[in-house]
Amino acid sequence: MADKTWREHVRDGEPFDMPDRNFLEAIFAAKAKATAFNNSAGEADLPALQRQLHDLFGKVGEDVIVVPPVTVDVGFNVEIGDGTFINANATLLDTYPIRIGRRVMIGPNCSFYPVGHPLRAADRLRVDAAGETIGNVTTGDPITIGDEVWIGGNVVVLPGVTIGDRTTIGAGSVVTKSIPADVFAAGNPCRVIRTLV
């Protein structure tokens, strides 16, 4: 049986080996689209920016605003729901999926990292029969942001995290574990401070 493509590994929630030519081609194609989007920011032509968002991301709802600049890995693994606002300098490393719900507000300088690598070097590096390093292993888990979430500025969200509906994440937080709905959570690591209902 033929080896899986990197996209099939991602779809199945599995790690994949790097370097991978098809993955790198997808990254370079997405960088070109992101650059075009980021360079058109001065035009203030919202319909044109909306069209570019649909070209850059996998799924974009109605009335979505993304303030340039934005950085992506492949772009097509990002889904954004209706009425969501993403402020400037968002980093969406969507090698593995990032799903953002409806009417979400994301502050500036936020980073979403569903992709990573094994912690131990012995697990992270690929070596040949002679013991020479020939690549590395890429891992990940999807990130899911529920509806009506507010994420403050400079927040980092790590692989496998789900943030529940209507939750607020305080500025500067590092979200390492899933956060339930209807809470205020903050800190490094991010933890629930209080409920909001």
Secondary structure, 3 states (H helix, E strand, C coil): CCCCCHHHHHHCCCCEEECCHHHHHHHHHHHHHHHHHHHCHHHCCHHHHHHHHHHHCCEECCCCEECCCEEECCCCCEEECCCCEECCCEEECCCCCEEECCCCEECCCCEECCEECCCCHHHHEEECCCCCEEEEEEEECCEEECCCCEECCCCEECCCCEECCCCEECCCCEECCCECCCEEEEECCEEEEEECC
